[in-house]
Amino acid sequence: MIVGKNGEKIKDCSGCLIPHGEKGYEYVIEKLKAAQTETKG
């Protein structure tokens, strides 16, 4: 996490290999977890 100029925490996505839009991070993680669950099933 990175702290912004107003003290708000910002996610550091600099190492992200999956492009996504604003507020898309949670969606991407949800899809990855679902795919992982399917492969374990």
Backbone as a printed PyTorch tensor [residue, N CA C, xyz], in Angstrom:
tensor([[[  0.8400,  -1.1860,   0.0000],
         [  0.0000,   0.0000,   0.0000],
         [  0.8800,   1.2440,   0.0000]],

        [[  0.4050,   2.2300,  -0.6910],
         [  1.0830,   3.5170,  -0.7700],
         [  0.1510,   4.5570,  -0.1550]],

        [[  0.7150,   5.5040,   0.5780],
         [ -0.0990,   6.5590,   1.1860],
         [ -0.0740,   7.7630,   0.2630]],

        [[ -1.2620,   8.2230,  -0.1400],
         [ -1.3870,   9.3820,  -1.0280],
         [ -1.1850,  10.6800,  -0.2770]],

        [[ -1.2480,  11.7930,  -1.0270],
         [ -0.9650,  13.1000,  -0.4310],
         [ -1.9680,  13.4990,   0.6450]],

        [[ -3.1980,  12.9540,   0.5900],
         [ -4.1920,  13.2880,   1.6090],
         [ -4.2830,  12.2130,   2.6980]],

        [[ -3.3210,  11.2730,   2.7000],
         [ -3.3050,  10.2220,   3.7040],
         [ -4.0970,   8.9850,   3.3320]],

        [[ -4.7930,   9.0460,   2.2000],
         [ -5.5850,   7.9090,   1.7440],
         [ -4.6630,   6.8170,   1.2080]],

        [[ -4.9850,   5.5670,   1.5220],
         [ -4.1660,   4.4550,   1.0590],
         [ -4.4940,   4.1290,  -0.3950]],

        [[ -3.4390,   3.8930,  -1.1840],
         [ -3.5660,   3.5940,  -2.6050],
         [ -2.8960,   2.2530,  -2.8570]],

        [[ -3.5710,   1.3900,  -3.6410],
         [ -2.9810,   0.1010,  -3.9890],
         [ -1.8280,   0.3170,  -4.9570]],

        [[ -0.7310,  -0.4060,  -4.7260],
         [  0.4000,  -0.3550,  -5.6390],
         [  0.2150,  -1.4460,  -6.6840]],

        [[ -0.1910,  -1.0650,  -7.8640],
         [ -0.4390,  -2.0230,  -8.9460],
         [  0.6950,  -2.0170,  -9.9570]],

        [[  1.8500,  -1.4810,  -9.5870],
         [  2.9410,  -1.3540, -10.5480],
         [  3.4310,  -2.7020, -11.0620]],

        [[  3.2470,  -3.7630, -10.2900],
         [  3.6790,  -5.0790, -10.7320],
         [  2.5740,  -5.8950, -11.3710]],

        [[  1.4170,  -5.2960, -11.5850],
         [  0.2660,  -6.0080, -12.1250],
         [  0.4680,  -6.3060, -13.6030]],

        [[  0.2190,  -7.5360, -13.9880],
         [  0.3410,  -7.9360, -15.3850],
         [ -1.0200,  -8.0050, -16.0690]],

        [[ -2.0890,  -7.7880, -15.3140],
         [ -3.4400,  -7.8550, -15.8540],
         [ -4.0130,  -6.4440, -15.9060]],

        [[ -4.2620,  -5.9180, -17.1050],
         [ -4.8320,  -4.5650, -17.1760],
         [ -6.2700,  -4.5450, -16.6800]],

        [[ -6.6270,  -3.5180, -15.9810],
         [ -7.9880,  -3.3750, -15.4770],
         [ -8.2750,  -1.9130, -15.2140]],

        [[ -9.5410,  -1.5830, -15.1700],
         [ -9.9510,  -0.1990, -14.9530],
         [-10.0600,   0.1270, -13.4780]],

        [[-10.4470,   1.3450, -13.2050],
         [-10.6460,   1.7880, -11.8330],
         [-11.6770,   0.8980, -11.1500]],

        [[-11.4120,   0.4780,  -9.9410],
         [-12.2510,  -0.4130,  -9.1390],
         [-12.3600,  -1.8150,  -9.7430]],

        [[-11.5130,  -2.1040, -10.7120],
         [-11.5390,  -3.4160, -11.3520],
         [-10.6780,  -4.4400, -10.6410]],

        [[ -9.8150,  -3.9880,  -9.7370],
         [ -8.9020,  -4.8880,  -9.0310],
         [ -9.6570,  -5.9980,  -8.3160]],

        [[-10.6940,  -5.6390,  -7.5890],
         [-11.4650,  -6.6260,  -6.8460],
         [-12.1260,  -7.6320,  -7.8010]],

        [[-12.6080,  -7.1460,  -8.9480],
         [-13.2300,  -8.0120,  -9.9560],
         [-12.2110,  -9.0240, -10.4870]],

        [[-11.0110,  -8.5550, -10.7920],
         [ -9.9610,  -9.4330, -11.3140],
         [ -9.6060, -10.5000, -10.2860]],

        [[ -9.4220, -10.1090,  -9.0390],
         [ -9.0820, -11.0680,  -7.9800],
         [-10.2070, -12.0800,  -7.7960]],

        [[-11.4550, -11.6280,  -7.8460],
         [-12.6050, -12.5210,  -7.7060],
         [-12.6010, -13.5810,  -8.8230]],

        [[-12.3290, -13.1500, -10.0460],
         [-12.2950, -14.0720, -11.1820],
         [-11.1420, -15.0710, -11.0430]],

        [[ -9.9840, -14.6070, -10.5960],
         [ -8.8400, -15.5010, -10.4030],
         [ -9.1220, -16.5430,  -9.3240]],

        [[ -9.7490, -16.1140,  -8.2380],
         [-10.1020, -17.0490,  -7.1630],
         [-11.1220, -18.0720,  -7.6470]],

        [[-12.0980, -17.6280,  -8.4600],
         [-13.1170, -18.5340,  -8.9910],
         [-12.4760, -19.5630,  -9.9140]],

        [[-11.5480, -19.1340, -10.7500],
         [-10.8610, -20.0430, -11.6620],
         [-10.0250, -21.0470, -10.8760]],

        [[ -9.4040, -20.5980,  -9.8050],
         [ -8.5970, -21.4930,  -8.9700],
         [ -9.4800, -22.5290,  -8.2950]],

        [[-10.6520, -22.1160,  -7.8420],
         [-11.6070, -23.0330,  -7.1940],
         [-12.0910, -24.0760,  -8.1890]],

        [[-12.3600, -23.6600,  -9.4250],
         [-12.8170, -24.5910, -10.4710],
         [-11.7740, -25.6570, -10.7660]],

        [[-10.5140, -25.2830, -10.7590],
         [ -9.4520, -26.2470, -11.0770],
         [ -9.2440, -27.2240,  -9.9230]],

        [[ -9.5630, -26.8060,  -8.7000],
         [ -9.4250, -27.6820,  -7.5360],
         [-10.6040, -28.6410,  -7.4400]],

        [[-11.7790, -28.2090,  -7.9530],
         [-13.0430, -28.9080,  -7.8310],
         [-13.0070, -30.2800,  -8.3380]]])
